[in-house]
């Protein structure tokens, strides 16, 4: 495995663990997920001027994962409310 790939995977794992710790450490998981999402959206908006608008044919392929990810986040909120972080 190349060093760049290894570091990218390690960085992604660290960010994933970090955001779950933020969600679990907050007083309300819904509020914490919303704050993390807004922070992430703010970072993404900074890069928006550097990318092209996707073709019309791509929008359904972008909407479906967005809907699934929203469902995942609601399930994650419920999991954080119900269980310990080591279980979640």
PDB file with SEQRES, HELIX, SHEET and CRYST1 records, atoms N, CA, C and O in Angstrom:
SEQRES   1 A   88  UNK UNK UNK UNK UNK UNK UNK UNK UNK UNK UNK UNK UNK          
SEQRES   2 A   88  UNK UNK UNK UNK UNK UNK UNK UNK UNK UNK UNK UNK UNK          
SEQRES   3 A   88  UNK UNK UNK UNK UNK UNK UNK UNK UNK UNK UNK UNK UNK          
SEQRES   4 A   88  UNK UNK UNK UNK UNK UNK UNK UNK UNK UNK UNK UNK UNK          
SEQRES   5 A   88  UNK UNK UNK UNK UNK UNK UNK UNK UNK UNK UNK UNK UNK          
SEQRES   6 A   88  UNK UNK UNK UNK UNK UNK UNK UNK UNK UNK UNK UNK UNK          
SEQRES   7 A   88  UNK UNK UNK UNK UNK UNK UNK UNK UNK UNK                      
HELIX    1 AA1 UNK A    3  UNK A   25  1                                  23    
HELIX    2 AA2 UNK A   29  UNK A   47  1                                  19    
HELIX    3 AA3 UNK A   48  UNK A   50  5                                   3    
HELIX    4 AA4 UNK A   56  UNK A   58  5                                   3    
HELIX    5 AA5 UNK A   59  UNK A   82  1                                  24    
CRYST1    1.000    1.000    1.000  90.00  90.00  90.00 P 1           1          
ATOM      1  N   UNK A   1       0.844  -1.175   0.000  1.00  0.00           N  
ATOM      2  CA  UNK A   1       0.000   0.000   0.000  1.00  0.00           C  
ATOM      3  C   UNK A   1       0.892   1.243   0.000  1.00  0.00           C  
ATOM      4  O   UNK A   1       1.884   1.317   0.726  1.00  0.00           O  
ATOM      5  N   UNK A   2       0.521   2.196  -0.816  1.00  0.00           N  
ATOM      6  CA  UNK A   2       1.292   3.438  -0.873  1.00  0.00           C  
ATOM      7  C   UNK A   2       1.078   4.255   0.401  1.00  0.00           C  
ATOM      8  O   UNK A   2       0.033   4.171   1.046  1.00  0.00           O  
ATOM      9  N   UNK A   3       2.084   5.038   0.740  1.00  0.00           N  
ATOM     10  CA  UNK A   3       2.030   5.846   1.957  1.00  0.00           C  
ATOM     11  C   UNK A   3       0.864   6.833   1.911  1.00  0.00           C  
ATOM     12  O   UNK A   3       0.200   7.049   2.925  1.00  0.00           O  
ATOM     13  N   UNK A   4       0.604   7.439   0.740  1.00  0.00           N  
ATOM     14  CA  UNK A   4      -0.489   8.404   0.633  1.00  0.00           C  
ATOM     15  C   UNK A   4      -1.839   7.757   0.929  1.00  0.00           C  
ATOM     16  O   UNK A   4      -2.681   8.345   1.607  1.00  0.00           O  
ATOM     17  N   UNK A   5      -2.036   6.557   0.422  1.00  0.00           N  
ATOM     18  CA  UNK A   5      -3.292   5.842   0.651  1.00  0.00           C  
ATOM     19  C   UNK A   5      -3.424   5.497   2.130  1.00  0.00           C  
ATOM     20  O   UNK A   5      -4.487   5.676   2.724  1.00  0.00           O  
ATOM     21  N   UNK A   6      -2.353   5.008   2.713  1.00  0.00           N  
ATOM     22  CA  UNK A   6      -2.366   4.660   4.127  1.00  0.00           C  
ATOM     23  C   UNK A   6      -2.700   5.878   4.984  1.00  0.00           C  
ATOM     24  O   UNK A   6      -3.521   5.789   5.896  1.00  0.00           O  
ATOM     25  N   UNK A   7      -2.072   7.005   4.697  1.00  0.00           N  
ATOM     26  CA  UNK A   7      -2.321   8.219   5.473  1.00  0.00           C  
ATOM     27  C   UNK A   7      -3.741   8.735   5.263  1.00  0.00           C  
ATOM     28  O   UNK A   7      -4.348   9.253   6.200  1.00  0.00           O  
ATOM     29  N   UNK A   8      -4.281   8.603   4.052  1.00  0.00           N  
ATOM     30  CA  UNK A   8      -5.662   9.018   3.795  1.00  0.00           C  
ATOM     31  C   UNK A   8      -6.642   8.164   4.597  1.00  0.00           C  
ATOM     32  O   UNK A   8      -7.589   8.685   5.186  1.00  0.00           O  
ATOM     33  N   UNK A   9      -6.412   6.854   4.617  1.00  0.00           N  
ATOM     34  CA  UNK A   9      -7.293   5.953   5.374  1.00  0.00           C  
ATOM     35  C   UNK A   9      -7.169   6.220   6.865  1.00  0.00           C  
ATOM     36  O   UNK A   9      -8.175   6.249   7.574  1.00  0.00           O  
ATOM     37  N   UNK A  10      -5.958   6.415   7.346  1.00  0.00           N  
ATOM     38  CA  UNK A  10      -5.740   6.715   8.756  1.00  0.00           C  
ATOM     39  C   UNK A  10      -6.393   8.042   9.136  1.00  0.00           C  
ATOM     40  O   UNK A  10      -7.013   8.149  10.193  1.00  0.00           O  
ATOM     41  N   UNK A  11      -6.256   9.045   8.282  1.00  0.00           N  
ATOM     42  CA  UNK A  11      -6.885  10.337   8.543  1.00  0.00           C  
ATOM     43  C   UNK A  11      -8.400  10.238   8.573  1.00  0.00           C  
ATOM     44  O   UNK A  11      -9.048  10.844   9.427  1.00  0.00           O  
ATOM     45  N   UNK A  12      -8.974   9.470   7.637  1.00  0.00           N  
ATOM     46  CA  UNK A  12     -10.423   9.289   7.611  1.00  0.00           C  
ATOM     47  C   UNK A  12     -10.909   8.587   8.877  1.00  0.00           C  
ATOM     48  O   UNK A  12     -11.945   8.948   9.436  1.00  0.00           O  
ATOM     49  N   UNK A  13     -10.159   7.585   9.324  1.00  0.00           N  
ATOM     50  CA  UNK A  13     -10.536   6.875  10.552  1.00  0.00           C  
ATOM     51  C   UNK A  13     -10.477   7.807  11.760  1.00  0.00           C  
ATOM     52  O   UNK A  13     -11.345   7.755  12.632  1.00  0.00           O  
ATOM     53  N   UNK A  14      -9.469   8.645  11.811  1.00  0.00           N  
ATOM     54  CA  UNK A  14      -9.340   9.588  12.928  1.00  0.00           C  
ATOM     55  C   UNK A  14     -10.474  10.609  12.917  1.00  0.00           C  
ATOM     56  O   UNK A  14     -11.021  10.938  13.970  1.00  0.00           O  
ATOM     57  N   UNK A  15     -10.830  11.113  11.731  1.00  0.00           N  
ATOM     58  CA  UNK A  15     -11.934  12.074  11.648  1.00  0.00           C  
ATOM     59  C   UNK A  15     -13.256  11.413  12.028  1.00  0.00           C  
ATOM     60  O   UNK A  15     -14.079  12.025  12.710  1.00  0.00           O  
ATOM     61  N   UNK A  16     -13.466  10.182  11.599  1.00  0.00           N  
ATOM     62  CA  UNK A  16     -14.690   9.468  11.930  1.00  0.00           C  
ATOM     63  C   UNK A  16     -14.804   9.250  13.441  1.00  0.00           C  
ATOM     64  O   UNK A  16     -15.862   9.474  14.028  1.00  0.00           O  
ATOM     65  N   UNK A  17     -13.720   8.815  14.055  1.00  0.00           N  
ATOM     66  CA  UNK A  17     -13.723   8.621  15.505  1.00  0.00           C  
ATOM     67  C   UNK A  17     -13.915   9.960  16.221  1.00  0.00           C  
ATOM     68  O   UNK A  17     -14.622  10.035  17.226  1.00  0.00           O  
ATOM     69  N   UNK A  18     -13.292  10.996  15.708  1.00  0.00           N  
ATOM     70  CA  UNK A  18     -13.414  12.316  16.321  1.00  0.00           C  
ATOM     71  C   UNK A  18     -14.833  12.862  16.270  1.00  0.00           C  
ATOM     72  O   UNK A  18     -15.328  13.416  17.252  1.00  0.00           O  
ATOM     73  N   UNK A  19     -15.480  12.706  15.133  1.00  0.00           N  
ATOM     74  CA  UNK A  19     -16.831  13.252  15.031  1.00  0.00           C  
ATOM     75  C   UNK A  19     -17.809  12.444  15.870  1.00  0.00           C  
ATOM     76  O   UNK A  19     -18.765  13.005  16.407  1.00  0.00           O  
ATOM     77  N   UNK A  20     -17.590  11.141  15.996  1.00  0.00           N  
ATOM     78  CA  UNK A  20     -18.431  10.347  16.882  1.00  0.00           C  
ATOM     79  C   UNK A  20     -18.207  10.729  18.344  1.00  0.00           C  
ATOM     80  O   UNK A  20     -19.154  10.730  19.130  1.00  0.00           O  
ATOM     81  N   UNK A  21     -16.979  11.049  18.717  1.00  0.00           N  
ATOM     82  CA  UNK A  21     -16.695  11.492  20.082  1.00  0.00           C  
ATOM     83  C   UNK A  21     -17.371  12.827  20.364  1.00  0.00           C  
ATOM     84  O   UNK A  21     -17.884  13.041  21.462  1.00  0.00           O  
ATOM     85  N   UNK A  22     -17.377  13.727  19.383  1.00  0.00           N  
ATOM     86  CA  UNK A  22     -18.055  15.015  19.554  1.00  0.00           C  
ATOM     87  C   UNK A  22     -19.550  14.802  19.744  1.00  0.00           C  
ATOM     88  O   UNK A  22     -20.165  15.422  20.612  1.00  0.00           O  
ATOM     89  N   UNK A  23     -20.134  13.925  18.932  1.00  0.00           N  
ATOM     90  CA  UNK A  23     -21.577  13.656  19.034  1.00  0.00           C  
ATOM     91  C   UNK A  23     -21.912  13.040  20.385  1.00  0.00           C  
ATOM     92  O   UNK A  23     -22.875  13.454  21.030  1.00  0.00           O  
ATOM     93  N   UNK A  24     -21.140  12.068  20.816  1.00  0.00           N  
ATOM     94  CA  UNK A  24     -21.421  11.404  22.085  1.00  0.00           C  
ATOM     95  C   UNK A  24     -21.137  12.325  23.275  1.00  0.00           C  
ATOM     96  O   UNK A  24     -21.821  12.250  24.296  1.00  0.00           O  
ATOM     97  N   UNK A  25     -20.141  13.181  23.148  1.00  0.00           N  
ATOM     98  CA  UNK A  25     -19.763  14.056  24.258  1.00  0.00           C  
ATOM     99  C   UNK A  25     -20.697  15.228  24.463  1.00  0.00           C  
ATOM    100  O   UNK A  25     -20.680  15.848  25.527  1.00  0.00           O  
ATOM    101  N   UNK A  26     -21.514  15.547  23.469  1.00  0.00           N  
ATOM    102  CA  UNK A  26     -22.440  16.669  23.600  1.00  0.00           C  
ATOM    103  C   UNK A  26     -23.619  16.321  24.493  1.00  0.00           C  
ATOM    104  O   UNK A  26     -23.830  15.162  24.850  1.00  0.00           O  
ATOM    105  N   UNK A  27     -24.373  17.336  24.844  1.00  0.00           N  
ATOM    106  CA  UNK A  27     -25.529  17.120  25.707  1.00  0.00           C  
ATOM    107  C   UNK A  27     -26.690  16.484  24.948  1.00  0.00           C  
ATOM    108  O   UNK A  27     -27.436  15.683  25.512  1.00  0.00           O  
ATOM    109  N   UNK A  28     -26.845  16.836  23.673  1.00  0.00           N  
ATOM    110  CA  UNK A  28     -27.916  16.282  22.845  1.00  0.00           C  
ATOM    111  C   UNK A  28     -27.322  15.815  21.527  1.00  0.00           C  
ATOM    112  O   UNK A  28     -26.756  16.624  20.792  1.00  0.00           O  
ATOM    113  N   UNK A  29     -27.437  14.520  21.205  1.00  0.00           N  
ATOM    114  CA  UNK A  29     -26.849  14.011  19.958  1.00  0.00           C  
ATOM    115  C   UNK A  29     -27.373  14.708  18.707  1.00  0.00           C  
ATOM    116  O   UNK A  29     -26.611  14.920  17.764  1.00  0.00           O  
ATOM    117  N   UNK A  30     -28.660  15.072  18.676  1.00  0.00           N  
ATOM    118  CA  UNK A  30     -29.206  15.746  17.489  1.00  0.00           C  
ATOM    119  C   UNK A  30     -28.521  17.089  17.270  1.00  0.00           C  
ATOM    120  O   UNK A  30     -28.140  17.423  16.148  1.00  0.00           O  
ATOM    121  N   UNK A  31     -28.368  17.858  18.346  1.00  0.00           N  
ATOM    122  CA  UNK A  31     -27.702  19.148  18.239  1.00  0.00           C  
ATOM    123  C   UNK A  31     -26.248  18.976  17.823  1.00  0.00           C  
ATOM    124  O   UNK A  31     -25.745  19.735  16.995  1.00  0.00           O  
ATOM    125  N   UNK A  32     -25.578  17.995  18.386  1.00  0.00           N  
ATOM    126  CA  UNK A  32     -24.174  17.759  18.047  1.00  0.00           C  
ATOM    127  C   UNK A  32     -24.010  17.358  16.587  1.00  0.00           C  
ATOM    128  O   UNK A  32     -23.103  17.846  15.912  1.00  0.00           O  
ATOM    129  N   UNK A  33     -24.885  16.466  16.084  1.00  0.00           N  
ATOM    130  CA  UNK A  33     -24.819  16.057  14.679  1.00  0.00           C  
ATOM    131  C   UNK A  33     -25.089  17.256  13.775  1.00  0.00           C  
ATOM    132  O   UNK A  33     -24.432  17.421  12.747  1.00  0.00           O  
ATOM    133  N   UNK A  34     -26.052  18.091  14.152  1.00  0.00           N  
ATOM    134  CA  UNK A  34     -26.361  19.289  13.364  1.00  0.00           C  
ATOM    135  C   UNK A  34     -25.167  20.230  13.324  1.00  0.00           C  
ATOM    136  O   UNK A  34     -24.843  20.766  12.264  1.00  0.00           O  
ATOM    137  N   UNK A  35     -24.512  20.438  14.449  1.00  0.00           N  
ATOM    138  CA  UNK A  35     -23.347  21.330  14.485  1.00  0.00           C  
ATOM    139  C   UNK A  35     -22.194  20.780  13.653  1.00  0.00           C  
ATOM    140  O   UNK A  35     -21.555  21.530  12.915  1.00  0.00           O  
ATOM    141  N   UNK A  36     -21.919  19.490  13.760  1.00  0.00           N  
ATOM    142  CA  UNK A  36     -20.855  18.875  12.969  1.00  0.00           C  
ATOM    143  C   UNK A  36     -21.192  18.979  11.484  1.00  0.00           C  
ATOM    144  O   UNK A  36     -20.313  19.260  10.669  1.00  0.00           O  
ATOM    145  N   UNK A  37     -22.450  18.757  11.125  1.00  0.00           N  
ATOM    146  CA  UNK A  37     -22.875  18.828   9.727  1.00  0.00           C  
ATOM    147  C   UNK A  37     -22.735  20.248   9.176  1.00  0.00           C  
ATOM    148  O   UNK A  37     -22.279  20.437   8.048  1.00  0.00           O  
ATOM    149  N   UNK A  38     -23.124  21.233   9.961  1.00  0.00           N  
ATOM    150  CA  UNK A  38     -22.992  22.614   9.514  1.00  0.00           C  
ATOM    151  C   UNK A  38     -21.529  23.019   9.369  1.00  0.00           C  
ATOM    152  O   UNK A  38     -21.177  23.744   8.438  1.00  0.00           O  
ATOM    153  N   UNK A  39     -20.681  22.562  10.274  1.00  0.00           N  
ATOM    154  CA  UNK A  39     -19.253  22.843  10.178  1.00  0.00           C  
ATOM    155  C   UNK A  39     -18.678  22.208   8.913  1.00  0.00           C  
ATOM    156  O   UNK A  39     -17.901  22.838   8.196  1.00  0.00           O  
ATOM    157  N   UNK A  40     -19.060  20.965   8.643  1.00  0.00           N  
ATOM    158  CA  UNK A  40     -18.593  20.274   7.437  1.00  0.00           C  
ATOM    159  C   UNK A  40     -19.093  20.971   6.183  1.00  0.00           C  
ATOM    160  O   UNK A  40     -18.354  21.111   5.208  1.00  0.00           O  
ATOM    161  N   UNK A  41     -20.336  21.404   6.205  1.00  0.00           N  
ATOM    162  CA  UNK A  41     -20.893  22.116   5.056  1.00  0.00           C  
ATOM    163  C   UNK A  41     -20.152  23.422   4.817  1.00  0.00           C  
ATOM    164  O   UNK A  41     -19.927  23.807   3.670  1.00  0.00           O  
ATOM    165  N   UNK A  42     -19.773  24.103   5.884  1.00  0.00           N  
ATOM    166  CA  UNK A  42     -19.006  25.338   5.739  1.00  0.00           C  
ATOM    167  C   UNK A  42     -17.661  25.101   5.074  1.00  0.00           C  
ATOM    168  O   UNK A  42     -17.233  25.888   4.230  1.00  0.00           O  
ATOM    169  N   UNK A  43     -17.000  24.026   5.448  1.00  0.00           N  
ATOM    170  CA  UNK A  43     -15.721  23.685   4.809  1.00  0.00           C  
ATOM    171  C   UNK A  43     -15.946  23.353   3.339  1.00  0.00           C  
ATOM    172  O   UNK A  43     -15.187  23.799   2.477  1.00  0.00           O  
ATOM    173  N   UNK A  44     -16.990  22.568   3.047  1.00  0.00           N  
ATOM    174  CA  UNK A  44     -17.279  22.194   1.661  1.00  0.00           C  
ATOM    175  C   UNK A  44     -17.604  23.422   0.811  1.00  0.00           C  
ATOM    176  O   UNK A  44     -17.205  23.494  -0.351  1.00  0.00           O  
ATOM    177  N   UNK A  45     -18.318  24.378   1.377  1.00  0.00           N  
ATOM    178  CA  UNK A  45     -18.659  25.592   0.631  1.00  0.00           C  
ATOM    179  C   UNK A  45     -17.419  26.390   0.219  1.00  0.00           C  
ATOM    180  O   UNK A  45     -17.431  27.084  -0.798  1.00  0.00           O  
ATOM    181  N   UNK A  46     -16.367  26.290   1.000  1.00  0.00           N  
ATOM    182  CA  UNK A  46     -15.120  26.991   0.654  1.00  0.00           C  
ATOM    183  C   UNK A  46     -14.512  26.439  -0.636  1.00  0.00           C  
ATOM    184  O   UNK A  46     -13.830  27.161  -1.364  1.00  0.00           O  
ATOM    185  N   UNK A  47     -14.761  25.162  -0.915  1.00  0.00           N  
ATOM    186  CA  UNK A  47     -14.200  24.530  -2.112  1.00  0.00           C  
ATOM    187  C   UNK A  47     -15.152  24.564  -3.303  1.00  0.00           C  
ATOM    188  O   UNK A  47     -14.769  24.180  -4.408  1.00  0.00           O  
ATOM    189  N   UNK A  48     -16.369  25.011  -3.095  1.00  0.00           N  
ATOM    190  CA  UNK A  48     -17.365  25.025  -4.149  1.00  0.00           C  
ATOM    191  C   UNK A  48     -16.947  25.813  -5.392  1.00  0.00           C  
ATOM    192  O   UNK A  48     -17.244  25.373  -6.503  1.00  0.00           O  
ATOM    193  N   UNK A  49     -16.281  26.944  -5.257  1.00  0.00           N  
ATOM    194  CA  UNK A  49     -15.890  27.690  -6.467  1.00  0.00           C  
ATOM    195  C   UNK A  49     -14.891  26.946  -7.365  1.00  0.00           C  
ATOM    196  O   UNK A  49     -14.687  27.335  -8.514  1.00  0.00           O  
ATOM    197  N   UNK A  50     -14.283  25.900  -6.857  1.00  0.00           N  
ATOM    198  CA  UNK A  50     -13.241  25.210  -7.617  1.00  0.00           C  
ATOM    199  C   UNK A  50     -13.734  23.969  -8.357  1.00  0.00           C  
ATOM    200  O   UNK A  50     -12.941  23.276  -8.995  1.00  0.00           O  
ATOM    201  N   UNK A  51     -15.027  23.682  -8.281  1.00  0.00           N  
ATOM    202  CA  UNK A  51     -15.575  22.506  -8.961  1.00  0.00           C  
ATOM    203  C   UNK A  51     -16.707  22.920  -9.897  1.00  0.00           C  
ATOM    204  O   UNK A  51     -17.330  23.965  -9.714  1.00  0.00           O  
ATOM    205  N   UNK A  52     -16.961  22.085 -10.899  1.00  0.00           N  
ATOM    206  CA  UNK A  52     -18.038  22.352 -11.844  1.00  0.00           C  
ATOM    207  C   UNK A  52     -19.363  21.833 -11.286  1.00  0.00           C  
ATOM    208  O   UNK A  52     -19.387  20.935 -10.443  1.00  0.00           O  
ATOM    209  N   UNK A  53     -20.447  22.403 -11.761  1.00  0.00           N  
ATOM    210  CA  UNK A  53     -21.773  21.919 -11.407  1.00  0.00           C  
ATOM    211  C   UNK A  53     -21.974  20.562 -12.090  1.00  0.00           C  
ATOM    212  O   UNK A  53     -21.698  20.432 -13.283  1.00  0.00           O  
ATOM    213  N   UNK A  54     -22.444  19.564 -11.364  1.00  0.00           N  
ATOM    214  CA  UNK A  54     -22.655  18.247 -11.979  1.00  0.00           C  
ATOM    215  C   UNK A  54     -23.709  18.304 -13.095  1.00  0.00           C  
ATOM    216  O   UNK A  54     -24.616  19.137 -13.074  1.00  0.00           O  
ATOM    217  N   UNK A  55     -23.566  17.409 -14.051  1.00  0.00           N  
ATOM    218  CA  UNK A  55     -24.549  17.303 -15.127  1.00  0.00           C  
ATOM    219  C   UNK A  55     -25.898  16.881 -14.569  1.00  0.00           C  
ATOM    220  O   UNK A  55     -25.974  16.273 -13.501  1.00  0.00           O  
ATOM    221  N   UNK A  56     -26.942  17.200 -15.280  1.00  0.00           N  
ATOM    222  CA  UNK A  56     -28.298  16.883 -14.831  1.00  0.00           C  
ATOM    223  C   UNK A  56     -28.491  15.386 -14.610  1.00  0.00           C  
ATOM    224  O   UNK A  56     -29.245  14.980 -13.725  1.00  0.00           O  
ATOM    225  N   UNK A  57     -27.821  14.573 -15.400  1.00  0.00           N  
ATOM    226  CA  UNK A  57     -27.942  13.119 -15.258  1.00  0.00           C  
ATOM    227  C   UNK A  57     -27.354  12.617 -13.943  1.00  0.00           C  
ATOM    228  O   UNK A  57     -27.712  11.533 -13.482  1.00  0.00           O  
ATOM    229  N   UNK A  58     -26.471  13.378 -13.343  1.00  0.00           N  
ATOM    230  CA  UNK A  58     -25.795  12.947 -12.116  1.00  0.00           C  
ATOM    231  C   UNK A  58     -26.597  13.258 -10.856  1.00  0.00           C  
ATOM    232  O   UNK A  58     -26.335  12.676  -9.804  1.00  0.00           O  
ATOM    233  N   UNK A  59     -27.565  14.160 -10.943  1.00  0.00           N  
ATOM    234  CA  UNK A  59     -28.285  14.585  -9.742  1.00  0.00           C  
ATOM    235  C   UNK A  59     -29.004  13.452  -9.015  1.00  0.00           C  
ATOM    236  O   UNK A  59     -28.959  13.416  -7.785  1.00  0.00           O  
ATOM    237  N   UNK A  60     -29.669  12.522  -9.712  1.00  0.00           N  
ATOM    238  CA  UNK A  60     -30.266  11.399  -8.955  1.00  0.00           C  
ATOM    239  C   UNK A  60     -29.213  10.560  -8.233  1.00  0.00           C  
ATOM    240  O   UNK A  60     -29.466  10.038  -7.147  1.00  0.00           O  
ATOM    241  N   UNK A  61     -28.035  10.431  -8.838  1.00  0.00           N  
ATOM    242  CA  UNK A  61     -26.962   9.646  -8.220  1.00  0.00           C  
ATOM    243  C   UNK A  61     -26.359  10.391  -7.036  1.00  0.00           C  
ATOM    244  O   UNK A  61     -25.719   9.774  -6.185  1.00  0.00           O  
ATOM    245  N   UNK A  62     -26.550  11.685  -6.968  1.00  0.00           N  
ATOM    246  CA  UNK A  62     -26.100  12.463  -5.816  1.00  0.00           C  
ATOM    247  C   UNK A  62     -27.178  12.537  -4.737  1.00  0.00           C  
ATOM    248  O   UNK A  62     -26.871  12.564  -3.545  1.00  0.00           O  
ATOM    249  N   UNK A  63     -28.441  12.570  -5.161  1.00  0.00           N  
ATOM    250  CA  UNK A  63     -29.547  12.681  -4.205  1.00  0.00           C  
ATOM    251  C   UNK A  63     -29.735  11.394  -3.407  1.00  0.00           C  
ATOM    252  O   UNK A  63     -30.019  11.448  -2.211  1.00  0.00           O  
ATOM    253  N   UNK A  64     -29.581  10.251  -4.044  1.00  0.00           N  
ATOM    254  CA  UNK A  64     -29.786   8.975  -3.355  1.00  0.00           C  
ATOM    255  C   UNK A  64     -28.808   8.785  -2.191  1.00  0.00           C  
ATOM    256  O   UNK A  64     -29.254   8.465  -1.090  1.00  0.00           O  
ATOM    257  N   UNK A  65     -27.498   8.965  -2.381  1.00  0.00           N  
ATOM    258  CA  UNK A  65     -26.600   8.831  -1.233  1.00  0.00           C  
ATOM    259  C   UNK A  65     -26.837   9.896  -0.161  1.00  0.00           C  
ATOM    260  O   UNK A  65     -26.635   9.639   1.026  1.00  0.00           O  
ATOM    261  N   UNK A  66     -27.266  11.091  -0.579  1.00  0.00           N  
ATOM    262  CA  UNK A  66     -27.568  12.132   0.411  1.00  0.00           C  
ATOM    263  C   UNK A  66     -28.736  11.702   1.299  1.00  0.00           C  
ATOM    264  O   UNK A  66     -28.713  11.906   2.512  1.00  0.00           O  
ATOM    265  N   UNK A  67     -29.750  11.108   0.683  1.00  0.00           N  
ATOM    266  CA  UNK A  67     -30.896  10.620   1.462  1.00  0.00           C  
ATOM    267  C   UNK A  67     -30.474   9.473   2.379  1.00  0.00           C  
ATOM    268  O   UNK A  67     -30.872   9.428   3.543  1.00  0.00           O  
ATOM    269  N   UNK A  68     -29.677   8.556   1.862  1.00  0.00           N  
ATOM    270  CA  UNK A  68     -29.205   7.444   2.696  1.00  0.00           C  
ATOM    271  C   UNK A  68     -28.340   7.941   3.850  1.00  0.00           C  
ATOM    272  O   UNK A  68     -28.424   7.416   4.960  1.00  0.00           O  
ATOM    273  N   UNK A  69     -27.515   8.945   3.594  1.00  0.00           N  
ATOM    274  CA  UNK A  69     -26.651   9.465   4.643  1.00  0.00           C  
ATOM    275  C   UNK A  69     -27.476  10.189   5.714  1.00  0.00           C  
ATOM    276  O   UNK A  69     -27.156  10.120   6.901  1.00  0.00           O  
ATOM    277  N   UNK A  70     -28.519  10.870   5.295  1.00  0.00           N  
ATOM    278  CA  UNK A  70     -29.416  11.510   6.267  1.00  0.00           C  
ATOM    279  C   UNK A  70     -30.071  10.459   7.150  1.00  0.00           C  
ATOM    280  O   UNK A  70     -30.159  10.639   8.365  1.00  0.00           O  
ATOM    281  N   UNK A  71     -30.532   9.359   6.554  1.00  0.00           N  
ATOM    282  CA  UNK A  71     -31.103   8.249   7.317  1.00  0.00           C  
ATOM    283  C   UNK A  71     -30.061   7.695   8.295  1.00  0.00           C  
ATOM    284  O   UNK A  71     -30.368   7.439   9.460  1.00  0.00           O  
ATOM    285  N   UNK A  72     -28.826   7.512   7.812  1.00  0.00           N  
ATOM    286  CA  UNK A  72     -27.737   7.019   8.670  1.00  0.00           C  
ATOM    287  C   UNK A  72     -27.522   7.938   9.863  1.00  0.00           C  
ATOM    288  O   UNK A  72     -27.335   7.465  10.984  1.00  0.00           O  
ATOM    289  N   UNK A  73     -27.547   9.227   9.637  1.00  0.00           N  
ATOM    290  CA  UNK A  73     -27.318  10.161  10.744  1.00  0.00           C  
ATOM    291  C   UNK A  73     -28.430  10.092  11.782  1.00  0.00           C  
ATOM    292  O   UNK A  73     -28.161  10.168  12.981  1.00  0.00           O  
ATOM    293  N   UNK A  74     -29.665   9.948  11.342  1.00  0.00           N  
ATOM    294  CA  UNK A  74     -30.758   9.803  12.314  1.00  0.00           C  
ATOM    295  C   UNK A  74     -30.617   8.503  13.097  1.00  0.00           C  
ATOM    296  O   UNK A  74     -30.905   8.471  14.294  1.00  0.00           O  
ATOM    297  N   UNK A  75     -30.183   7.442  12.446  1.00  0.00           N  
ATOM    298  CA  UNK A  75     -29.950   6.180  13.149  1.00  0.00           C  
ATOM    299  C   UNK A  75     -28.781   6.320  14.133  1.00  0.00           C  
ATOM    300  O   UNK A  75     -28.820   5.761  15.229  1.00  0.00           O  
ATOM    301  N   UNK A  76     -27.757   7.059  13.742  1.00  0.00           N  
ATOM    302  CA  UNK A  76     -26.614   7.301  14.622  1.00  0.00           C  
ATOM    303  C   UNK A  76     -27.029   8.100  15.861  1.00  0.00           C  
ATOM    304  O   UNK A  76     -26.572   7.820  16.969  1.00  0.00           O  
ATOM    305  N   UNK A  77     -27.884   9.081  15.665  1.00  0.00           N  
ATOM    306  CA  UNK A  77     -28.390   9.862  16.802  1.00  0.00           C  
ATOM    307  C   UNK A  77     -29.106   8.943  17.784  1.00  0.00           C  
ATOM    308  O   UNK A  77     -28.884   9.025  18.992  1.00  0.00           O  
ATOM    309  N   UNK A  78     -29.967   8.065  17.265  1.00  0.00           N  
ATOM    310  CA  UNK A  78     -30.676   7.112  18.134  1.00  0.00           C  
ATOM    311  C   UNK A  78     -29.722   6.170  18.836  1.00  0.00           C  
ATOM    312  O   UNK A  78     -29.914   5.846  20.008  1.00  0.00           O  
ATOM    313  N   UNK A  79     -28.694   5.727  18.129  1.00  0.00           N  
ATOM    314  CA  UNK A  79     -27.718   4.822  18.737  1.00  0.00           C  
ATOM    315  C   UNK A  79     -26.955   5.513  19.855  1.00  0.00           C  
ATOM    316  O   UNK A  79     -26.718   4.913  20.903  1.00  0.00           O  
ATOM    317  N   UNK A  80     -26.568   6.761  19.647  1.00  0.00           N  
ATOM    318  CA  UNK A  80     -25.841   7.493  20.685  1.00  0.00           C  
ATOM    319  C   UNK A  80     -26.717   7.772  21.895  1.00  0.00           C  
ATOM    320  O   UNK A  80     -26.220   7.839  23.019  1.00  0.00           O  
ATOM    321  N   UNK A  81     -27.990   7.931  21.680  1.00  0.00           N  
ATOM    322  CA  UNK A  81     -28.899   8.133  22.811  1.00  0.00           C  
ATOM    323  C   UNK A  81     -29.098   6.843  23.599  1.00  0.00           C  
ATOM    324  O   UNK A  81     -29.325   6.883  24.808  1.00  0.00           O  
ATOM    325  N   UNK A  82     -29.015   5.702  22.920  1.00  0.00           N  
ATOM    326  CA  UNK A  82     -29.349   4.431  23.556  1.00  0.00           C  
ATOM    327  C   UNK A  82     -28.151   3.690  24.140  1.00  0.00           C  
ATOM    328  O   UNK A  82     -28.302   2.949  25.112  1.00  0.00           O  
ATOM    329  N   UNK A  83     -26.953   3.881  23.558  1.00  0.00           N  
ATOM    330  CA  UNK A  83     -25.845   3.039  23.987  1.00  0.00           C  
ATOM    331  C   UNK A  83     -24.571   3.784  24.273  1.00  0.00           C  
ATOM    332  O   UNK A  83     -24.447   4.982  24.020  1.00  0.00           O  
ATOM    333  N   UNK A  84     -23.624   3.039  24.810  1.00  0.00           N  
ATOM    334  CA  UNK A  84     -22.304   3.561  25.107  1.00  0.00           C  
ATOM    335  C   UNK A  84     -21.521   3.738  23.796  1.00  0.00           C  
ATOM    336  O   UNK A  84     -21.794   3.056  22.808  1.00  0.00           O  
ATOM    337  N   UNK A  85     -20.561   4.644  23.798  1.00  0.00           N  
ATOM    338  CA  UNK A  85     -19.818   4.929  22.569  1.00  0.00           C  
ATOM    339  C   UNK A  85     -19.082   3.685  22.055  1.00  0.00           C  
ATOM    340  O   UNK A  85     -18.960   3.501  20.844  1.00  0.00           O  
ATOM    341  N   UNK A  86     -18.600   2.846  22.943  1.00  0.00           N  
ATOM    342  CA  UNK A  86     -17.903   1.632  22.516  1.00  0.00           C  
ATOM    343  C   UNK A  86     -18.848   0.686  21.775  1.00  0.00           C  
ATOM    344  O   UNK A  86     -18.409  -0.073  20.911  1.00  0.00           O  
ATOM    345  N   UNK A  87     -20.127   0.722  22.102  1.00  0.00           N  
ATOM    346  CA  UNK A  87     -21.110  -0.099  21.411  1.00  0.00           C  
ATOM    347  C   UNK A  87     -21.520   0.523  20.087  1.00  0.00           C  
ATOM    348  O   UNK A  87     -21.712  -0.169  19.087  1.00  0.00           O  
ATOM    349  N   UNK A  88     -21.651   1.839  20.100  1.00  0.00           N  
ATOM    350  CA  UNK A  88     -22.119   2.564  18.910  1.00  0.00           C  
ATOM    351  C   UNK A  88     -21.035   2.519  17.864  1.00  0.00           C  
ATOM    352  O   UNK A  88     -21.206   3.065  16.775  1.00  0.00           O  
TER     353      UNK A  88                                                      
END                                                                             
